[in-house]
Amino acid sequence: MKIDGKKFSEMCISAANALNNDQAAINALNVFPVPDGDTGVNMSLTMSTIQNLREFEGTVSDCATKVADSMLRAARGNSGAILSLFFRGFAKALKGLEEVDSADLANAFERGTREAYGAVMTPTEGTILTVMRICAEKGIEATRKGRFAGNPKAFFVYILKVANETLAITPELLPLLKDAGVVDAGGSGFVTVIAGMLQALQNHPVEREGGETAAVSGVADFNDFDTGDIKYAYCTECIVDKTDEYQGEGKCESFRHYLTHMGDSLVFVDDEKIIKVHIHTNHPGKVLEKALIHGSLYTVKIENMRNQHTELLEEKGAVAEPRLPVGFISIAVGDGVAATFRDLGVGYVVPGGQTMNPSTDDILAAIDAVNADNIFILPNNKNIFLVAERAAEMTTDKKIFVVHTSQFTQGFTAMMTYDESLTPAQNAAAMEEVAATVTTISFTRAVRDAEIDGMHIKNGEVLGLLNGKVRAVAADIPAALEQLLDAVNAPAFVSVYAGADAMDTVTAKVQEMLAARAPSAEMLVLEGGQPLYDYVISLE
């Protein structure tokens, strides 16, 4: 027995109908707050456009290609995009074949899985990708051992069993699933697809149910998930019709690389004539502007996931947290820096800083997420002052205080100065006053030749900054630090924040030099993780 084009079209339509019928049950498994809309809806819509294959006549290769092309353009959400990529790889494996047997299908599962993994920047195990991968591995292993005797029906029975077993262990692979008490939603959708295809092979294709809702066997509990924990607010998707310059697969690697720095949950498909993008980002406008360089926008979808999460909690009857008298927002970059702000009581950290200033909308989204009457904003960068002030002016239901901190070191000191016995206005003034007393030394590297205040700077040289101004130029960080230490008074407290590119040997040398300059000072060395600046040092 082999599968021809007509039977394959019936299998795909049956899978699409199964997704449609089960979308409510799949939606209920979502553990990330309203991820990209809803997994079940997104996967169903991704396959819904293949309904026009009902009267298909042709080879299995032609059918698979039509399915893949249709799904790629219709793909929605992370799981929908991954599902479309699976079928894209499936079609490539079946290219040129009129009919297929179990060995061909095993190869198609393997190629489909490889295609899906290849487009996801940071694959996460315990998701739909894991279910795909194990199905592919087991399928290849079994067919190479001569199982199924070329029988596609037996192959799909086996793959469905593997898929269900893999889905059941996804909570052990992904703690978020275990905490919510559910299996992976995308993986569940993939199991539904395989089951629907098998039913068509068994001559009992799934029919689309009009208006009926599938029973929900498990529902994710994410009432404890804080809206402020959503790092990237906007689920952004687009399809780009390529210009002639970018026609062909793999011609847009620079765009892919750009997006890796713009957010997470990135799925990037660089097809012959189109680019398909899915990303969670705080700057959807920048994503779309970059996309337009490569062609025209065929479709665009942007959703605010913070708003979706809040709305869903209201729909589910979650008890609202009582409004607090005071809340704090900080702008920061670097995992260690952000973690320190949270430890000091900051409820919402907006990603951003030097070279990646947040927008007014980003700060407004943070204000919306902080449930407090009075909110203090710590910009930690002079370039963010006006944006923060604008967001404060636009907020009418909360009192906003912008504390003009120009370095994150000042932000830390300001937070430690907060006094509950003072009024919000008094605290804002006191926090700003004490922040101004902090001396900050930082080190970065010149990106071009320049001349500043009589200093001749060459590309790649170390720049030593004192309170944000270049005051030293040297071949290495210790030499630059030596110049700067002559310009500061001996401090009582020293905090060293090592950046993402800091080296242990240099950190030790910096610590040694500071200890020699202020032997009685209390010193703390922390992993800040900030980019661009190898070290940021607070002197108080």
Disulfide bonds with the S-S distance in Angstrom:
none
